[in-house]
Amino acid sequence: MKIIGIDIGGANTKLASADGEIIELHYIPLWKDTRLPVALEEIAEEHKPDGVSVVMTGELADCFEDKEAGISFIMESVDNAFDCDIRYVDSEGQFHNGSEDLRKLAAANWAASANLIGTEIGDCIFVDMGSTTSDIIPIRNGKHVAGISDFSRLVRSELVYSGVLRTNLAYLLESLDMTAGECRVSSELFATTADAYLVLEDIEEEIYTCETADGAGKSKIDAMRRLARVVCADLTEVSHDDIYHIAEQVRDKQISVLADAISQVAERNKLDRIVSAGIGEFLIREAAKRLGFECISVAQKWGYDISKVFPAYAAARMFEADILKERLA
């Protein structure tokens, strides 16, 4: 059987097959783009799967009145697109039976990942850093022991709204150390973390999948221009060295924020081993190093491309395992 997992987020829809042969990422910002139903139909037509396993976080997009409206829209889009067995993973890491509260499907992509990590690696803190957020999921005895909603996980430091691409620099930094002295940061969406990591060459332009803050290009000089605006300057007013130093301060601060949250989760759950996934693995490794924790890389175990879409891959694997259990029963 051809099984694919689909992770429908607010900004990105990710796709992976259970065998890892199919891996795709589609930038579909739900709050401004109604293309999801069409995109799913195109995916269905191209891949013709026998089964689809779905996880989602896109229900939080503010184009929806509430989470139930978002979940209903996503489910309707999926159900209309695919003519096969469709299963939805809930926040407890189980397949939703259809009669339960729909809200259990909200923000459940990490639960599929935790299932696979718990089975194949064991006790750890699973950290998945994507374009927008970072999931910090404690796993004990093969099961996650995290909160089951975004709100509860924010309270418990198991969710940090900080990612590799889309995070506004004004969220991370109140001031910057510049050659001219300490400088306050403008509270505008002038630049995002993607600009800092592009300048530092931590990511390549092809990873910069989201829109830019100013709608301009994604070259290094474009990114440098945006970083200059964070201190209300342009490239005639601050040096290239200052721009690189801004980017380095962004990276250092984001690692510190991540390490602090991981430390809180680790202390509460008595865990000191991290499993890293997502396009932000390079930052997770640095956070683990600061904390003195072992860090196991999903990219090294399953491949870099799978790491980028790990919840979709884990959802597909979960479906595959469920089929096997049914056949053996």
C-alpha positions as CSV (number, residue, x, y, z in Angstrom):
1,M,0.0,0.0,0.0
2,K,1.1,3.5,-0.7
3,I,0.7,5.5,2.6
4,I,1.3,9.2,2.8
5,G,1.3,11.5,5.8
6,I,0.2,15.1,5.5
7,D,1.0,17.8,8.1
8,I,-1.2,20.8,7.5
9,G,0.2,23.8,9.3
10,G,-0.7,27.5,9.2
11,A,2.1,28.3,6.9
12,N,3.3,25.1,5.4
13,T,1.7,21.8,4.3
14,K,4.2,19.0,4.4
15,L,4.0,15.6,2.8
16,A,5.9,12.3,3.3
17,S,5.3,8.7,2.4
18,A,5.9,5.9,4.9
19,D,8.8,4.6,2.9
20,G,10.4,8.1,2.8
21,E,10.4,8.1,-1.0
22,I,8.0,11.0,-1.3
23,I,8.9,14.2,0.5
24,E,7.3,17.6,-0.3
25,L,6.8,21.0,1.3
26,H,4.2,23.4,0.0
27,Y,4.1,27.0,1.3
28,I,0.4,27.7,1.8
29,P,-0.3,30.4,4.4
30,L,-3.8,29.6,5.4
31,W,-4.6,33.1,6.8
32,K,-4.3,34.6,3.3
33,D,-4.4,31.8,0.8
34,T,-7.4,29.6,0.1
35,R,-5.5,27.3,-2.1
36,L,-5.3,24.4,0.3
37,P,-8.3,22.4,-1.2
38,V,-6.8,22.7,-4.7
39,A,-3.3,21.8,-3.5
40,L,-4.6,18.7,-1.8
41,E,-6.5,17.7,-4.9
42,E,-3.3,18.1,-6.9
43,I,-1.4,15.9,-4.4
44,A,-4.1,13.3,-4.6
45,E,-4.0,13.2,-8.4
46,E,-0.2,13.0,-8.5
47,H,0.4,10.4,-5.8
48,K,-2.9,8.4,-5.8
49,P,-2.3,7.0,-2.2
50,D,-4.1,4.0,-0.7
51,G,-4.2,5.7,2.7
52,V,-3.6,9.1,4.1
53,S,-2.7,10.0,7.7
54,V,-3.3,13.6,8.7
55,V,-1.9,15.8,11.4
56,M,-2.6,19.5,11.7
57,T,-1.7,22.8,13.4
58,G,-3.3,25.2,10.8
59,E,-6.5,25.4,12.7
60,L,-5.0,28.2,14.7
61,A,-4.8,30.5,11.7
62,D,-6.7,33.7,12.5
63,C,-8.8,33.5,9.3
64,F,-10.9,31.0,11.3
65,E,-13.4,32.1,14.0
66,D,-12.1,29.4,16.3
67,K,-10.2,26.1,16.3
68,E,-13.3,24.0,15.5
69,A,-13.9,26.1,12.4
70,G,-10.3,25.6,11.3
71,I,-10.3,21.8,11.9
72,S,-13.6,21.5,10.0
73,F,-12.2,23.4,7.0
74,I,-9.0,21.3,7.0
75,M,-10.9,18.0,7.3
76,E,-13.4,19.0,4.6
77,S,-10.5,19.9,2.3
78,V,-8.8,16.6,2.9
79,D,-11.9,14.4,2.7
80,N,-12.9,16.0,-0.6
81,A,-9.5,15.6,-2.2
82,F,-8.7,12.0,-1.4
83,D,-10.7,8.9,-2.3
84,C,-9.1,6.4,0.1
85,D,-8.7,5.5,3.7
86,I,-8.2,8.8,5.7
87,R,-7.2,8.8,9.3
88,Y,-6.6,11.8,11.6
89,V,-4.1,11.8,14.5
90,D,-5.2,13.4,17.8
91,S,-3.2,15.1,20.5
92,E,-3.0,11.9,22.5
93,G,-1.2,10.2,19.6
94,Q,-4.2,8.1,18.6
95,F,-6.3,7.9,15.5
96,H,-9.5,10.0,16.0
97,N,-12.6,7.8,15.9
98,G,-15.0,10.4,14.5
99,S,-17.2,10.6,17.6
100,E,-14.8,12.3,19.8
101,D,-14.3,16.1,20.4
102,L,-12.9,17.6,17.2
103,R,-10.6,19.8,19.3
104,K,-8.5,16.8,20.1
105,L,-7.2,17.1,16.5
106,A,-5.8,20.6,17.1
107,A,-2.1,21.1,17.1
108,A,-1.4,17.3,17.1
109,N,1.4,17.0,14.6
110,W,4.0,16.6,17.4
111,A,2.0,13.7,18.9
112,A,2.7,11.5,15.8
113,S,6.4,12.4,16.0
114,A,6.5,11.5,19.7
115,N,5.0,8.1,19.0
116,L,7.7,7.2,16.5
117,I,10.5,8.7,18.7
118,G,9.2,6.9,21.8
119,T,9.1,3.6,20.0
120,E,12.5,3.7,18.2
121,I,14.6,5.8,20.6
122,G,12.9,5.8,24.0
123,D,13.0,8.3,26.9
124,C,14.1,11.8,25.7
125,I,13.1,15.3,25.0
126,F,12.0,15.5,21.4
127,V,12.7,19.0,20.0
128,D,11.3,19.9,16.6
129,M,12.2,23.4,15.4
130,G,10.5,24.5,12.2
131,S,9.9,27.7,10.4
132,T,7.6,29.2,13.0
133,T,7.6,27.2,16.3
134,S,9.6,24.8,18.4
135,D,8.0,21.8,20.0
136,I,9.7,20.5,23.2
137,I,8.1,17.2,24.0
138,P,9.1,15.0,27.0
139,I,8.8,11.3,26.3
140,R,8.9,8.7,29.1
141,N,8.2,4.9,28.8
142,G,7.6,5.3,25.0
143,K,4.8,7.9,25.5
144,H,4.7,11.7,25.5
145,V,3.9,13.4,28.8
146,A,3.3,16.8,27.3
147,G,0.3,19.1,27.5
148,I,-2.3,18.4,24.9
149,S,-3.1,21.9,23.7
150,D,-0.9,24.8,22.5
151,F,-2.0,26.8,25.5
152,S,-1.1,24.2,28.0
153,R,2.3,23.6,26.3
154,L,3.1,27.3,26.2
155,V,2.4,27.4,30.0
156,R,4.8,24.4,30.5
157,S,7.5,25.6,28.1
158,E,6.8,22.7,25.8
159,L,6.0,25.1,22.9
160,V,8.1,28.1,22.1
161,Y,6.8,30.4,19.4
162,S,10.2,30.8,17.8
163,G,11.3,29.3,14.5
164,V,14.1,29.4,11.9
165,L,12.3,31.4,9.2
166,R,9.2,33.5,10.3
167,T,10.0,34.8,13.7
168,N,10.0,38.6,13.9
169,L,13.4,39.8,15.3
170,A,11.5,42.4,17.5
171,Y,10.1,39.4,19.4
172,L,13.6,38.1,20.2
173,L,15.6,41.2,20.9
174,E,14.9,44.5,22.7
175,S,18.3,46.0,21.9
176,L,21.4,45.2,19.8
177,D,25.1,45.8,20.4
178,M,26.3,48.0,17.5
179,T,29.6,49.7,16.7
180,A,27.9,53.0,17.6
181,G,26.7,51.6,20.9
182,E,23.7,49.8,22.4
183,C,20.7,50.3,20.1
184,R,17.0,49.7,20.7
185,V,15.2,47.6,18.2
186,S,12.3,48.9,16.2
187,S,9.0,47.1,16.9
188,E,8.2,46.5,13.3
189,L,8.2,43.5,11.0
190,F,11.3,44.6,9.2
191,A,13.2,41.3,9.2
192,T,12.8,37.7,10.3
193,T,15.1,35.0,11.6
194,A,15.4,33.7,8.0
195,D,17.3,36.9,7.1
196,A,19.8,36.3,10.0
197,Y,20.5,32.7,9.1
198,L,20.7,33.5,5.4
199,V,23.4,36.1,6.1
200,L,25.3,33.7,8.4
201,E,24.9,30.9,5.8
202,D,23.2,28.6,8.2
203,I,20.5,28.2,5.6
204,E,20.5,28.4,1.9
205,E,18.1,30.4,-0.2
206,E,16.0,27.3,-1.1
207,I,15.2,26.8,2.6
208,Y,13.8,30.4,2.8
209,T,10.3,29.2,1.7
210,C,8.2,31.9,3.4
211,E,7.6,35.4,2.2
212,T,10.1,38.1,3.1
213,A,9.1,40.9,5.5
214,D,9.3,43.6,2.8
215,G,8.1,41.5,-0.2
216,A,11.6,41.8,-1.8
217,G,14.1,39.1,-2.8
218,K,15.9,36.5,-0.9
219,S,19.5,37.2,-1.8
220,K,22.1,37.9,0.9
221,I,22.1,41.6,0.1
222,D,18.3,41.7,0.4
223,A,18.5,40.0,3.8
224,M,21.2,42.4,5.0
225,R,19.1,45.4,3.9
226,R,16.2,44.0,6.0
227,L,18.4,43.5,9.0
228,A,19.7,47.1,8.8
229,R,16.1,48.3,9.0
230,V,15.7,46.6,12.4
231,V,17.8,49.4,13.8
232,C,16.0,52.0,11.5
233,A,19.1,52.2,9.2
234,D,20.1,51.2,5.7
235,L,23.3,49.9,4.3
236,T,24.8,53.3,3.9
237,E,24.5,53.9,7.6
238,V,25.8,50.7,9.2
239,S,28.7,48.5,8.1
240,H,28.5,45.0,6.8
241,D,30.3,43.9,10.0
242,D,27.5,45.4,12.0
243,I,25.0,43.5,10.0
244,Y,26.8,40.2,10.6
245,H,26.9,41.1,14.3
246,I,23.2,41.7,14.3
247,A,22.7,38.2,12.8
248,E,25.0,36.6,15.3
249,Q,23.1,38.2,18.2
250,V,19.8,36.9,16.7
251,R,21.3,33.4,16.6
252,D,22.7,33.6,20.1
253,K,19.4,34.9,21.6
254,Q,17.3,32.2,19.8
255,I,19.6,29.5,21.1
256,S,19.3,30.9,24.6
257,V,15.5,31.0,24.5
258,L,15.4,27.4,23.2
259,A,17.9,26.2,25.8
260,D,16.0,27.9,28.7
261,A,12.8,26.2,27.6
262,I,14.5,22.8,27.2
263,S,16.1,23.2,30.6
264,Q,12.7,23.7,32.3
265,V,11.2,20.7,30.6
266,A,14.2,18.6,31.4
267,E,14.2,19.5,35.1
268,R,10.5,18.8,35.4
269,N,10.7,15.4,33.7
270,K,14.2,14.3,34.9
271,L,15.4,13.9,31.3
272,D,18.8,14.8,29.9
273,R,18.8,13.5,26.3
274,I,17.5,15.4,23.3
275,V,16.3,14.2,19.9
276,S,16.5,17.0,17.4
277,A,14.3,17.4,14.2
278,G,13.3,20.1,11.8
279,I,15.1,22.7,9.8
280,G,16.4,24.1,13.1
281,E,18.5,21.1,14.1
282,F,21.6,23.3,13.9
283,L,20.2,25.5,16.7
284,I,18.9,22.6,18.8
285,R,22.4,21.0,18.7
286,E,23.9,24.3,20.1
287,A,21.2,24.5,22.8
288,A,22.0,20.9,23.8
289,K,25.7,21.6,23.9
290,R,25.1,24.6,26.2
291,L,23.1,22.3,28.5
292,G,25.5,19.5,28.4
293,F,22.9,17.1,27.0
294,E,23.3,14.2,24.6
295,C,21.7,15.1,21.2
296,I,20.5,12.5,18.7
297,S,19.8,13.8,15.3
298,V,16.7,12.8,13.3
299,A,18.5,13.9,10.2
300,Q,21.4,11.5,10.8
301,K,19.0,8.6,11.7
302,W,16.3,9.1,9.0
303,G,17.8,11.6,6.6
304,Y,17.9,15.4,6.4
305,D,14.8,15.7,4.1
306,I,12.7,13.5,6.4
307,S,13.8,15.6,9.4
308,K,12.3,18.7,7.7
309,V,8.9,17.0,7.4
310,F,9.1,14.6,10.4
311,P,5.5,14.9,11.7
312,A,4.2,13.9,8.2
313,Y,6.6,11.0,8.0
314,A,5.7,9.9,11.6
315,A,2.0,10.1,10.7
316,A,2.5,7.9,7.7
317,R,4.5,5.4,9.7
318,M,1.8,5.4,12.4
319,F,-0.8,4.5,9.7
320,E,1.4,1.7,8.3
321,A,1.9,0.2,11.8
322,D,-1.9,0.4,12.4
323,I,-2.5,-1.5,9.2
324,L,-0.1,-4.2,10.2
325,K,-1.8,-4.6,13.6
326,E,-5.2,-5.0,11.8
327,R,-3.8,-7.7,9.6
328,L,-2.3,-9.6,12.5
329,A,-5.4,-9.3,14.6
